[in-house]
């Protein structure tokens, strides 16, 4: 079966806060991430496909005054306790 994804995914253990006006802030575990989006594991959500959210990367080793990146995204798929998000802007790969 041919891979249809535009960007390769990597599996990396990350935590994010997903924010939406309806549900507030929800902490989620990243299952995998690519330049174009992210796949999250999280408790049941009332959000549906098309909902626009903000994701903030969490760094457990950060100092209080350090800010972590926040990016706009929208939900492209919801399945049980997993959610696929597409970034509004493609994230550049770092060499």
C-alpha positions as CSV (number, residue, x, y, z in Angstrom):
1,X,0.0,0.0,0.0
2,X,1.4,3.4,-1.0
3,X,1.9,6.1,1.6
4,X,-0.4,9.1,0.9
5,X,1.0,11.4,3.6
6,X,2.6,14.6,2.4
7,X,5.0,14.8,5.3
8,X,6.8,11.9,7.1
9,X,5.7,11.4,10.7
10,X,8.0,11.0,13.7
11,X,7.1,9.5,17.0
12,X,8.4,11.6,19.9
13,X,7.0,11.8,23.5
14,X,5.7,15.3,23.8
15,X,2.9,16.9,25.9
16,X,0.8,19.8,24.5
17,X,-2.0,21.9,25.8
18,X,-4.8,22.1,23.3
19,X,-7.0,25.2,23.8
20,X,-10.5,25.9,22.4
21,X,-13.1,28.4,23.7
22,X,-15.7,25.6,24.2
23,X,-13.6,23.1,26.1
24,X,-10.9,25.4,27.6
25,X,-7.4,23.9,27.9
26,X,-6.9,20.1,27.6
27,X,-3.6,18.4,28.1
28,X,-2.8,15.7,25.5
29,X,0.0,13.3,24.6
30,X,1.5,13.5,21.1
31,X,1.5,10.1,19.4
32,X,3.3,11.4,16.3
33,X,4.1,14.7,14.6
34,X,5.1,15.9,11.2
35,X,5.7,19.3,9.5
36,X,2.0,19.4,8.6
37,X,0.2,18.2,11.7
38,X,0.0,16.1,14.8
39,X,-1.9,13.0,16.1
40,X,-2.9,13.3,19.8
41,X,-4.1,10.8,22.4
42,X,-6.5,12.5,24.8
43,X,-9.7,11.9,26.8
44,X,-13.0,12.1,25.0
45,X,-13.6,15.5,23.5
46,X,-16.8,17.2,22.3
47,X,-14.8,18.9,19.5
48,X,-15.5,17.8,16.0
49,X,-13.8,17.9,12.6
50,X,-13.2,21.5,11.5
51,X,-12.8,23.0,15.0
52,X,-10.0,25.4,15.2
53,X,-7.6,25.1,18.2
54,X,-4.4,26.3,19.5
55,X,-1.6,23.9,20.5
56,X,1.1,24.9,23.0
57,X,4.2,22.7,23.3
58,X,5.0,21.8,26.9
59,X,8.5,21.4,28.2
60,X,8.8,19.8,31.6
61,X,12.4,21.1,31.9
62,X,11.6,24.8,31.2
63,X,12.1,27.7,33.5
64,X,9.0,29.7,34.4
65,X,10.0,32.7,32.3
66,X,10.6,30.7,29.1
67,X,7.8,30.6,26.6
68,X,7.0,27.6,24.4
69,X,5.7,27.7,20.9
70,X,1.9,28.0,20.2
71,X,0.5,27.1,16.8
72,X,-3.0,27.3,15.2
73,X,-4.4,24.0,13.9
74,X,-7.7,22.5,13.0
75,X,-9.2,19.1,13.6
76,X,-9.2,16.8,10.6
77,X,-10.2,13.5,12.3
78,X,-11.6,12.3,15.6
79,X,-11.5,8.6,16.5
80,X,-12.2,7.3,20.0
81,X,-9.5,8.8,22.2
82,X,-7.4,10.1,19.3
83,X,-7.5,13.3,17.3
84,X,-5.7,14.3,14.2
85,X,-4.8,18.0,13.7
86,X,-3.5,19.8,10.7
87,X,-1.3,22.9,11.3
88,X,-2.5,26.2,9.8
89,X,1.0,26.8,8.8
90,X,3.6,24.2,7.8
91,X,6.4,23.9,10.3
92,X,9.8,24.0,8.7
93,X,12.1,21.0,9.2
94,X,15.3,21.8,11.0
95,X,18.6,20.4,9.8
